[in-house]
């Protein structure tokens, strides 16, 4: 395999050990990074380590510090930090199994492909993969990686296994802190039926290649044009999403959902705008008759 293994070791299930290798399942995508450039000279801007009131300092004088309180730090030397790093035992012991839907998506951080290290490990590897599939479970364990212990989940993925690094409980904010003010009432049944119809109409199989980062694509075009333009300013025309004409602060959700289900681009807002005009005319009618009553 051309790629370099991120970790080599064994998965242990009771008395069974399976030699494996893991590889990153993701890579840096189409993101574009910029450097800050000093325009008059065209040279990149560099940053100096500066202490307020002292000025630039030597990097050899820098140590790591943990802030106990505002402006109060506990200083640690590199060897003190290294001393507490966990030695990699090169073993992932599966200590618990949970249902595939029991782990909230908020806990997942990064996936890795897990492959058998050799042909001798393949049989046990396949047995574990199929057992996880049939029981609809994922295996949990803790793995020492780069001196730190990470919580991981092992799940089947097609013909192989995927190891997913999980966040610990104290790394996830409680949803109740953000959703406590959201209403708990049941929605209108007709609105709910329309929403479900729209979801069903737009349902399909997920294919990540169907989606593109249009901002990055446009930025690449600008960079290519700019390189050929010899410094001339380039502006890329990007289509903006159509503005929603709400008419008022009250959104006609029923009309919007019906229009979406029928495949229209926007709800029939014109009819809604004419209605207030008729009501206004009706209110003005008595005002025109008032002078006649006074003359009588």
Helices and strands as residue ranges (DSSP letters): E 7-13, E 16-24, E 37-38, E 43-44, E 50-51, E 55-56, G 59-61, E 64-69, E 72-76, H 78-83, E 91-93, E 96-99, G 105-107, E 108-116, H 119-135, E 137-145, E 148-157, E 160-166, G 169-171, H 176-179, H 189-201, G 208-210, H 214-229, H 253-262, H 269-295
